[in-house]
Amino acid sequence: MTTTSKRLISIFIIALLWAGLTITAGCSSESGKSATESAKVKTYYVATRGTMKPFTYMDDKGELTGYDIEILKEVQRRNKNMKFEFKTMSVASAFVSLTSNQVDIIANQMSRNADRAAKYIFTTEANNYTNSKITVRGERSDISTLDDLKGKTMILTPTSEVARLIKKYNDTAEPKINVIYTDKGSAESFNIIATGRADAGAGYEVAVSEAKKTLGLNIKTVGKVISSVPTYFILRKDAEGQTLAAKIDATLKEMKKDGTLSKLSERFLGGDYTLAPK
Protein backbone atom coordinates (compact mmCIF):
# COMPACT_ATOMS: atom_id res chain seq x y z
CA MET A 1 0.00 0.00 0.00
CA THR A 2 1.42 3.34 -1.00
CA THR A 3 1.92 6.24 1.38
CA THR A 4 -0.76 8.19 -0.49
CA SER A 5 -3.28 5.36 -0.03
CA LYS A 6 -2.55 5.13 3.69
CA ARG A 7 -3.00 8.86 4.00
CA LEU A 8 -6.40 8.74 2.23
CA ILE A 9 -7.62 5.88 4.46
CA SER A 10 -6.59 7.82 7.57
CA ILE A 11 -8.46 10.90 6.38
CA PHE A 12 -11.55 8.77 5.65
CA ILE A 13 -11.52 7.20 9.15
CA ILE A 14 -11.13 10.59 10.80
CA ALA A 15 -14.05 11.91 8.76
CA LEU A 16 -16.25 9.02 9.86
CA LEU A 17 -15.33 9.53 13.51
CA TRP A 18 -16.08 13.24 13.28
CA ALA A 19 -19.45 12.59 11.66
CA GLY A 20 -20.33 10.14 14.43
CA LEU A 21 -19.43 12.67 17.11
CA THR A 22 -21.51 15.34 15.39
CA ILE A 23 -24.59 13.05 15.18
CA THR A 24 -24.18 12.02 18.82
CA ALA A 25 -23.86 15.63 19.91
CA GLY A 26 -26.89 16.55 17.81
CA CYS A 27 -28.99 13.77 19.37
CA SER A 28 -27.88 14.82 22.82
CA SER A 29 -28.79 18.40 22.00
CA GLU A 30 -32.24 17.40 20.68
CA SER A 31 -32.79 15.20 23.72
CA GLY A 32 -31.89 18.06 26.00
CA LYS A 33 -34.16 20.38 24.05
CA SER A 34 -37.11 17.98 24.39
CA ALA A 35 -36.54 17.64 28.10
CA THR A 36 -36.37 21.42 28.46
CA GLU A 37 -39.54 21.95 26.43
CA SER A 38 -41.32 19.28 28.44
CA ALA A 39 -40.24 20.91 31.67
CA LYS A 40 -41.79 24.20 30.51
CA VAL A 41 -45.29 22.72 30.13
CA LYS A 42 -47.43 24.08 32.97
CA THR A 43 -50.44 22.12 34.23
CA TYR A 44 -53.48 24.11 35.32
CA TYR A 45 -56.35 22.52 37.23
CA VAL A 46 -59.89 23.37 36.17
CA ALA A 47 -62.98 23.04 38.38
CA THR A 48 -66.20 22.28 36.54
CA ARG A 49 -69.55 20.78 37.45
CA GLY A 50 -69.65 18.05 34.80
CA THR A 51 -73.45 17.77 35.06
CA MET A 52 -74.56 20.80 33.08
CA LYS A 53 -75.16 19.60 29.54
CA PRO A 54 -74.35 20.98 26.96
CA PHE A 55 -71.77 23.16 28.71
CA THR A 56 -69.95 20.63 30.89
CA TYR A 57 -70.92 16.94 31.05
CA MET A 58 -69.80 13.32 30.63
CA ASP A 59 -70.32 11.81 27.19
CA ASP A 60 -71.33 8.20 26.43
CA LYS A 61 -67.72 7.08 26.90
CA GLY A 62 -67.45 8.70 30.31
CA GLU A 63 -65.24 11.49 28.96
CA LEU A 64 -65.71 15.07 30.11
CA THR A 65 -66.83 17.37 27.31
CA GLY A 66 -69.16 20.28 26.64
CA TYR A 67 -68.88 23.81 25.31
CA ASP A 68 -66.86 25.27 28.20
CA ILE A 69 -64.59 22.21 28.30
CA GLU A 70 -63.86 22.13 24.57
CA ILE A 71 -62.94 25.83 24.59
CA LEU A 72 -60.15 25.11 27.06
CA LYS A 73 -59.08 22.00 25.18
CA GLU A 74 -58.69 24.16 22.07
CA VAL A 75 -56.74 26.75 24.07
CA GLN A 76 -54.44 23.91 25.16
CA ARG A 77 -53.98 22.73 21.56
CA ARG A 78 -52.91 26.22 20.52
CA ASN A 79 -50.57 26.75 23.47
CA LYS A 80 -48.13 23.86 23.68
CA ASN A 81 -46.72 25.05 26.99
CA MET A 82 -50.11 24.73 28.72
CA LYS A 83 -52.03 21.69 29.92
CA PHE A 84 -55.45 21.57 31.57
CA GLU A 85 -56.63 18.88 33.95
CA PHE A 86 -60.29 18.89 34.93
CA LYS A 87 -61.85 18.21 38.32
CA THR A 88 -65.62 17.85 38.69
CA MET A 89 -67.28 19.47 41.69
CA SER A 90 -70.15 21.77 42.68
CA VAL A 91 -69.85 25.48 41.98
CA ALA A 92 -69.66 26.25 45.71
CA SER A 93 -66.79 23.76 46.10
CA ALA A 94 -65.10 25.22 43.04
CA PHE A 95 -64.82 28.64 44.67
CA VAL A 96 -63.42 27.10 47.85
CA SER A 97 -60.90 25.13 45.78
CA LEU A 98 -59.90 28.20 43.79
CA THR A 99 -59.34 30.25 46.94
CA SER A 100 -57.30 27.49 48.57
CA ASN A 101 -55.06 26.97 45.47
CA GLN A 102 -56.42 23.50 44.73
CA VAL A 103 -57.59 24.59 41.26
CA ASP A 104 -56.60 27.46 38.99
CA ILE A 105 -59.74 28.03 36.89
CA ILE A 106 -63.51 27.63 37.18
CA ALA A 107 -65.18 26.69 33.89
CA ASN A 108 -68.93 26.52 34.34
CA GLN A 109 -70.78 29.31 32.51
CA MET A 110 -69.60 31.81 35.09
CA SER A 111 -71.07 35.31 35.04
CA ARG A 112 -69.43 38.46 36.34
CA ASN A 113 -70.69 40.41 39.33
CA ALA A 114 -69.19 42.93 41.74
CA ASP A 115 -68.73 40.47 44.62
CA ARG A 116 -66.84 37.99 42.45
CA ALA A 117 -64.79 40.68 40.73
CA ALA A 118 -63.57 41.89 44.12
CA LYS A 119 -62.15 38.45 44.90
CA TYR A 120 -61.28 36.84 41.57
CA ILE A 121 -60.02 37.52 38.05
CA PHE A 122 -62.26 37.09 35.02
CA THR A 123 -61.20 36.56 31.44
CA THR A 124 -62.25 39.60 29.42
CA GLU A 125 -63.32 37.77 26.25
CA ALA A 126 -66.84 36.39 26.69
CA ASN A 127 -67.30 32.68 25.98
CA ASN A 128 -70.96 33.10 25.05
CA TYR A 129 -74.15 34.89 26.06
CA THR A 130 -76.78 32.95 28.00
CA ASN A 131 -80.48 33.63 27.78
CA SER A 132 -82.41 32.46 30.84
CA LYS A 133 -86.18 32.08 30.94
CA ILE A 134 -88.68 30.87 33.51
CA THR A 135 -88.92 27.10 33.25
CA VAL A 136 -92.08 25.16 34.14
CA ARG A 137 -93.77 21.80 33.59
CA GLY A 138 -94.92 21.27 30.01
CA GLU A 139 -98.65 21.51 30.71
CA ARG A 140 -98.60 24.62 32.90
CA SER A 141 -100.13 27.79 31.49
CA ASP A 142 -100.50 29.86 34.67
CA ILE A 143 -96.90 31.11 34.81
CA SER A 144 -95.14 33.37 32.33
CA THR A 145 -93.77 36.27 34.41
CA LEU A 146 -92.10 36.78 37.78
CA ASP A 147 -95.35 38.31 39.09
CA ASP A 148 -97.06 34.99 38.36
CA LEU A 149 -94.57 33.32 40.73
CA LYS A 150 -95.53 35.33 43.83
CA GLY A 151 -96.35 32.86 46.59
CA LYS A 152 -95.06 29.98 44.45
CA THR A 153 -91.77 28.06 44.65
CA MET A 154 -88.75 28.41 42.42
CA ILE A 155 -85.68 26.20 42.44
CA LEU A 156 -82.43 27.99 41.67
CA THR A 157 -78.67 27.59 41.77
CA PRO A 158 -77.47 29.76 44.68
CA THR A 159 -74.59 31.35 42.72
CA SER A 160 -76.59 32.10 39.57
CA GLU A 161 -77.43 35.51 38.13
CA VAL A 162 -81.14 34.65 38.33
CA ALA A 163 -80.82 33.87 42.05
CA ARG A 164 -79.54 37.40 42.59
CA LEU A 165 -82.33 38.75 40.41
CA ILE A 166 -85.01 36.95 42.46
CA LYS A 167 -83.45 38.06 45.73
CA LYS A 168 -83.70 41.67 44.57
CA TYR A 169 -87.24 41.10 43.28
CA ASN A 170 -88.29 39.71 46.68
CA ASP A 171 -87.16 42.90 48.42
CA THR A 172 -90.43 44.52 47.35
CA ALA A 173 -92.63 41.60 46.27
CA GLU A 174 -95.68 40.59 48.35
CA PRO A 175 -96.18 37.75 48.65
CA LYS A 176 -92.58 36.79 47.95
CA ILE A 177 -91.39 34.03 45.68
CA ASN A 178 -90.38 31.03 47.77
CA VAL A 179 -86.90 29.91 46.76
CA ILE A 180 -85.24 26.55 47.26
CA TYR A 181 -81.66 25.99 46.21
CA THR A 182 -79.71 23.15 44.67
CA ASP A 183 -76.14 22.99 43.49
CA LYS A 184 -76.38 19.55 41.90
CA GLY A 185 -76.67 20.79 38.33
CA SER A 186 -79.36 21.78 35.87
CA ALA A 187 -80.54 18.19 35.38
CA GLU A 188 -81.47 18.01 39.07
CA SER A 189 -83.30 21.35 38.91
CA PHE A 190 -85.21 20.37 35.78
CA ASN A 191 -86.19 17.03 37.30
CA ILE A 192 -87.57 18.76 40.40
CA ILE A 193 -89.67 21.03 38.16
CA ALA A 194 -90.85 18.14 35.98
CA THR A 195 -91.96 16.14 39.03
CA GLY A 196 -93.87 19.06 40.56
CA ARG A 197 -91.64 19.57 43.59
CA ALA A 198 -91.15 23.18 42.49
CA ASP A 199 -93.48 25.39 40.47
CA ALA A 200 -90.70 26.80 38.32
CA GLY A 201 -87.02 27.42 37.87
CA ALA A 202 -84.86 29.38 35.50
CA GLY A 203 -82.99 27.66 32.71
CA TYR A 204 -80.84 28.51 29.76
CA GLU A 205 -82.86 27.94 26.61
CA VAL A 206 -80.24 25.59 25.20
CA ALA A 207 -80.05 23.59 28.45
CA VAL A 208 -83.84 23.17 28.61
CA SER A 209 -83.94 22.00 24.99
CA GLU A 210 -81.15 19.52 25.73
CA ALA A 211 -82.92 18.17 28.82
CA LYS A 212 -86.15 17.64 26.87
CA LYS A 213 -84.29 15.86 24.10
CA THR A 214 -81.87 13.66 26.03
CA LEU A 215 -83.65 13.16 29.39
CA GLY A 216 -87.23 13.23 28.15
CA LEU A 217 -88.25 15.74 30.80
CA ASN A 218 -91.64 17.40 30.47
CA ILE A 219 -90.50 21.01 30.84
CA LYS A 220 -90.56 24.19 28.78
CA THR A 221 -89.40 27.80 28.92
CA VAL A 222 -92.03 30.54 29.06
CA GLY A 223 -92.27 34.29 28.78
CA LYS A 224 -89.52 36.74 28.00
CA VAL A 225 -85.81 36.41 28.69
CA ILE A 226 -85.31 37.37 32.34
CA SER A 227 -81.54 37.32 32.23
CA SER A 228 -79.03 37.47 29.37
CA VAL A 229 -75.44 37.61 30.51
CA PRO A 230 -71.99 36.94 29.08
CA THR A 231 -70.05 34.08 30.63
CA TYR A 232 -66.35 33.84 31.35
CA PHE A 233 -63.68 31.76 33.04
CA ILE A 234 -62.80 32.72 36.62
CA LEU A 235 -59.25 32.60 37.97
CA ARG A 236 -57.43 33.32 41.21
CA LYS A 237 -56.60 36.96 41.82
CA ASP A 238 -52.81 36.85 41.69
CA ALA A 239 -50.01 37.40 39.16
CA GLU A 240 -50.16 33.84 37.83
CA GLY A 241 -53.92 34.04 37.43
CA GLN A 242 -53.61 37.31 35.53
CA THR A 243 -50.97 35.84 33.21
CA LEU A 244 -53.11 32.78 32.51
CA ALA A 245 -56.21 34.91 31.91
CA ALA A 246 -54.25 36.99 29.37
CA LYS A 247 -53.16 33.83 27.52
CA ILE A 248 -56.71 32.49 27.41
CA ASP A 249 -58.05 35.85 26.21
CA ALA A 250 -55.45 36.08 23.43
CA THR A 251 -56.39 32.59 22.24
CA LEU A 252 -60.12 33.29 22.45
CA LYS A 253 -59.60 36.34 20.22
CA GLU A 254 -57.91 34.06 17.66
CA MET A 255 -60.75 31.54 17.94
CA LYS A 256 -63.34 34.27 17.38
CA LYS A 257 -61.45 35.67 14.42
CA ASP A 258 -61.03 32.33 12.64
CA GLY A 259 -64.57 31.14 13.43
CA THR A 260 -63.60 28.29 15.77
CA LEU A 261 -65.60 29.63 18.72
CA SER A 262 -68.74 30.05 16.61
CA LYS A 263 -68.39 26.48 15.36
CA LEU A 264 -68.09 25.17 18.91
CA SER A 265 -71.19 27.15 19.89
CA GLU A 266 -73.16 25.75 16.97
CA ARG A 267 -71.93 22.23 17.72
CA PHE A 268 -72.81 22.23 21.42
CA LEU A 269 -75.42 24.96 21.84
CA GLY A 270 -77.31 24.60 18.58
CA GLY A 271 -76.56 28.13 17.40
CA ASP A 272 -74.05 30.94 17.50
CA TYR A 273 -74.32 32.45 20.98
CA THR A 274 -70.88 34.10 20.87
CA LEU A 275 -72.26 37.55 20.01
CA ALA A 276 -74.13 39.87 22.36
CA PRO A 277 -77.89 39.66 21.76
CA LYS A 278 -79.39 42.70 20.03
C-alpha positions in Angstrom: 0.0 0.0 0.0 1.4 3.3 -1.0 1.9 6.2 1.4 -0.8 8.2 -0.5 -3.3 5.4 0.0 -2.5 5.1 3.7 -3.0 8.9 4.0 -6.4 8.7 2.2 -7.6 5.9 4.5 -6.6 7.8 7.6 -8.5 10.9 6.4 -11.5 8.8 5.7 -11.5 7.2 9.1 -11.1 10.6 10.8 -14.1 11.9 8.8 -16.2 9.0 9.9 -15.3 9.5 13.5 -16.1 13.2 13.3 -19.4 12.6 11.7 -20.3 10.1 14.4 -19.4 12.7 17.1 -21.5 15.3 15.4 -24.6 13.1 15.2 -24.2 12.0 18.8 -23.9 15.6 19.9 -26.9 16.5 17.8 -29.0 13.8 19.4 -27.9 14.8 22.8 -28.8 18.4 22.0 -32.2 17.4 20.7 -32.8 15.2 23.7 -31.9 18.1 26.0 -34.2 20.4 24.1 -37.1 18.0 24.4 -36.5 17.6 28.1 -36.4 21.4 28.5 -39.5 22.0 26.4 -41.3 19.3 28.4 -40.2 20.9 31.7 -41.8 24.2 30.5 -45.3 22.7 30.1 -47.4 24.1 33.0 -50.4 22.1 34.2 -53.5 24.1 35.3 -56.4 22.5 37.2 -59.9 23.4 36.2 -63.0 23.0 38.4 -66.2 22.3 36.5 -69.5 20.8 37.4 -69.7 18.0 34.8 -73.5 17.8 35.1 -74.6 20.8 33.1 -75.2 19.6 29.5 -74.4 21.0 27.0 -71.8 23.2 28.7 -70.0 20.6 30.9 -70.9 16.9 31.1 -69.8 13.3 30.6 -70.3 11.8 27.2 -71.3 8.2 26.4 -67.7 7.1 26.9 -67.4 8.7 30.3 -65.2 11.5 29.0 -65.7 15.1 30.1 -66.8 17.4 27.3 -69.2 20.3 26.6 -68.9 23.8 25.3 -66.9 25.3 28.2 -64.6 22.2 28.3 -63.9 22.1 24.6 -62.9 25.8 24.6 -60.1 25.1 27.1 -59.1 22.0 25.2 -58.7 24.2 22.1 -56.7 26.7 24.1 -54.4 23.9 25.2 -54.0 22.7 21.6 -52.9 26.2 20.5 -50.6 26.8 23.5 -48.1 23.9 23.7 -46.7 25.1 27.0 -50.1 24.7 28.7 -52.0 21.7 29.9 -55.5 21.6 31.6 -56.6 18.9 34.0 -60.3 18.9 34.9 -61.9 18.2 38.3 -65.6 17.9 38.7 -67.3 19.5 41.7 -70.2 21.8 42.7 -69.8 25.5 42.0 -69.7 26.3 45.7 -66.8 23.8 46.1 -65.1 25.2 43.0 -64.8 28.6 44.7 -63.4 27.1 47.8 -60.9 25.1 45.8 -59.9 28.2 43.8 -59.3 30.3 46.9 -57.3 27.5 48.6 -55.1 27.0 45.5 -56.4 23.5 44.7 -57.6 24.6 41.3 -56.6 27.5 39.0 -59.7 28.0 36.9 -63.5 27.6 37.2 -65.2 26.7 33.9 -68.9 26.5 34.3 -70.8 29.3 32.5 -69.6 31.8 35.1 -71.1 35.3 35.0 -69.4 38.5 36.3 -70.7 40.4 39.3 -69.2 42.9 41.7 -68.7 40.5 44.6 -66.8 38.0 42.5 -64.8 40.7 40.7 -63.6 41.9 44.1 -62.2 38.4 44.9 -61.3 36.8 41.6 -60.0 37.5 38.0 -62.3 37.1 35.0 -61.2 36.6 31.4 -62.3 39.6 29.4 -63.3 37.8 26.3 -66.8 36.4 26.7 -67.3 32.7 26.0 -71.0 33.1 25.1 -74.2 34.9 26.1 -76.8 33.0 28.0 -80.5 33.6 27.8 -82.4 32.5 30.8 -86.2 32.1 30.9 -88.7 30.9 33.5 -88.9 27.1 33.3 -92.1 25.2 34.1 -93.8 21.8 33.6 -94.9 21.3 30.0 -98.7 21.5 30.7 -98.6 24.6 32.9 -100.1 27.8 31.5 -100.5 29.9 34.7 -96.9 31.1 34.8 -95.1 33.4 32.3 -93.8 36.3 34.4 -92.1 36.8 37.8 -95.3 38.3 39.1 -97.1 35.0 38.4 -94.6 33.3 40.7 -95.5 35.3 43.8 -96.3 32.9 46.6 -95.1 30.0 44.5 -91.8 28.1 44.6 -88.8 28.4 42.4 -85.7 26.2 42.4 -82.4 28.0 41.7 -78.7 27.6 41.8 -77.5 29.8 44.7 -74.6 31.3 42.7 -76.6 32.1 39.6 -77.4 35.5 38.1 -81.1 34.7 38.3 -80.8 33.9 42.1 -79.5 37.4 42.6 -82.3 38.8 40.4 -85.0 37.0 42.5 -83.5 38.1 45.7 -83.7 41.7 44.6 -87.2 41.1 43.3 -88.3 39.7 46.7 -87.2 42.9 48.4 -90.4 44.5 47.3 -92.6 41.6 46.3 -95.7 40.6 48.3 -96.2 37.7 48.6 -92.6 36.8 48.0 -91.4 34.0 45.7 -90.4 31.0 47.8 -86.9 29.9 46.8 -85.2 26.5 47.3 -81.7 26.0 46.2 -79.7 23.2 44.7 -76.1 23.0 43.5 -76.4 19.6 41.9 -76.7 20.8 38.3 -79.4 21.8 35.9 -80.5 18.2 35.4 -81.5 18.0 39.1 -83.3 21.4 38.9 -85.2 20.4 35.8 -86.2 17.0 37.3 -87.6 18.8 40.4 -89.7 21.0 38.2 -90.9 18.1 36.0 -92.0 16.1 39.0 -93.9 19.1 40.6 -91.6 19.6 43.6 -91.2 23.2 42.5 -93.5 25.4 40.5 -90.7 26.8 38.3 -87.0 27.4 37.9 -84.9 29.4 35.5 -83.0 27.7 32.7 -80.8 28.5 29.8 -82.9 27.9 26.6 -80.2 25.6 25.2 -80.1 23.6 28.4 -83.8 23.2 28.6 -83.9 22.0 25.0 -81.2 19.5 25.7 -82.9 18.2 28.8 -86.2 17.6 26.9 -84.3 15.9 24.1 -81.9 13.7 26.0 -83.6 13.2 29.4 -87.2 13.2 28.2 -88.2 15.7 30.8 -91.6 17.4 30.5 -90.5 21.0 30.8 -90.6 24.2 28.8 -89.4 27.8 28.9 -92.0 30.5 29.1 -92.3 34.3 28.8 -89.5 36.7 28.0 -85.8 36.4 28.7 -85.3 37.4 32.3 -81.5 37.3 32.2 -79.0 37.5 29.4 -75.4 37.6 30.5 -72.0 36.9 29.1 -70.1 34.1 30.6 -66.3 33.8 31.3 -63.7 31.8 33.0 -62.8 32.7 36.6 -59.2 32.6 38.0 -57.4 33.3 41.2 -56.6 37.0 41.8 -52.8 36.8 41.7 -50.0 37.4 39.2 -50.2 33.8 37.8 -53.9 34.0 37.4 -53.6 37.3 35.5 -51.0 35.8 33.2 -53.1 32.8 32.5 -56.2 34.9 31.9 -54.3 37.0 29.4 -53.2 33.8 27.5 -56.7 32.5 27.4 -58.1 35.9 26.2 -55.5 36.1 23.4 -56.4 32.6 22.2 -60.1 33.3 22.5 -59.6 36.3 20.2 -57.9 34.1 17.7 -60.8 31.5 17.9 -63.3 34.3 17.4 -61.5 35.7 14.4 -61.0 32.3 12.6 -64.6 31.1 13.4 -63.6 28.3 15.8 -65.6 29.6 18.7 -68.7 30.1 16.6 -68.4 26.5 15.4 -68.1 25.2 18.9 -71.2 27.1 19.9 -73.2 25.7 17.0 -71.9 22.2 17.7 -72.8 22.2 21.4 -75.4 25.0 21.8 -77.3 24.6 18.6 -76.6 28.1 17.4 -74.1 30.9 17.5 -74.3 32.5 21.0 -70.9 34.1 20.9 -72.3 37.5 20.0 -74.1 39.9 22.4 -77.9 39.7 21.8 -79.4 42.7 20.0 
